Amino acid sequence: MRKISEDAAAAFWQCRSFKRNNTVVRAWGDGSVTMELWGNRIAYRDEHGTYIYHCDWHTNTTRDRLNALGAGIRRINGVFHREKTSLGGFKRWIEMQDKELL
């Protein structure tokens, strides 16, 4: 895991802003926090839960950032998989359950 991913994940869980290269974590006044990669929101957390989405970018960098949050994503034949389920066709946010979180 890259250092930038670890630092961004730490900022995400601590609900503090962070910016380095292509990754931005924004802490909002209402207690929510978002993680963006190249301007695409790939994770957010609010009072309802923590959600992830690959934004149709099945890249090593996207996978690395999401896995730093504890997503447990693997890439098989260019498509993301999580818990034996392909995320390739998913056009929606996926909620991470509390037991999965770091």
N, C-alpha and C positions, 0 to 999 in steps of 0.2 A: 504494500500500500504506500502510495506517495505521501510525502510530508505535507503537501498542500491539502490533501484529502483529510488527513488526520487533524490538521489545524482547523479546517473548515467544519468538520464534524464536531470538534470541541466547541467551537463558537456556536454552532447550531444548537447543541444540547444545553449550552450555558445561556442561550438567548441573548447573544451579543453580536454586534455587527463585525464583519470581516470582509476584506477584499484583497485578493492576490491574483494577479494575472487574469485568467479567464473565469474565476470563481468568486461569487459574491454571496455573502450571508447577510440578510437584512433582519434586524430585530425591530419589530413594530411596537408602538406604544400600547397596543391592546394585549400584549403578551405573546402574540404570535411571532413566528420566525419563518423565513423562507431561505432556500438555497437555490442559486441560479448558476448555470454553466453556459457561457457564451450568450447570456441574456435570456435563456430558457429556464423557467422555473421547474426544477426537478424534484424538489422536496418542500414540504411545508408542515408546520405544526401549529395547532391552535387548541382551544379548549375541548375540541371534539376528538382530537387524535393526531397521529403523524401519518403523512401520506407521501408516496413517491410516484414518480412517472418519468419514463425515459425520453419522452417527447420525440419518439421515433428515431432517436440517435442511439444506435446499438454499438457504441464505441467503447474502447478500453477506458477512456477518461470518464465517461458517464457511469460505467459500471464501477469504477474505482471510487467515485464520489458517493454513489449510493451505498456501496458496500461499507464505506467508512461509517455510515449511519447504522449499519447492521442489517442491511437488506438481504444479504445472502444470495446475490445474483450471480449466475454463471452464464457464459455465452457458449452456445452450441450451434455450429454451422451458421454463425453470424447473427443468431437470434438469442435474445435474453430469455433465461429460464429462472424460475424461482419456485422452490418446493415442487419440482417435477411438472410445473406448469409453464407453458410457453407464454412469454409476455409480448411476443412479436405482434400479435394482432390487437392487443389491448390499446384502446384509445381513451383511456380513463385513468384516473388516479387510483392507486392501490393503497389501502390502509395497512399500516404495519401494526400488528398486535403488540400489546404491552410485553408479552413474554419474549418477543423478538428484539426488543430494544436493548441497547447497551446499558 
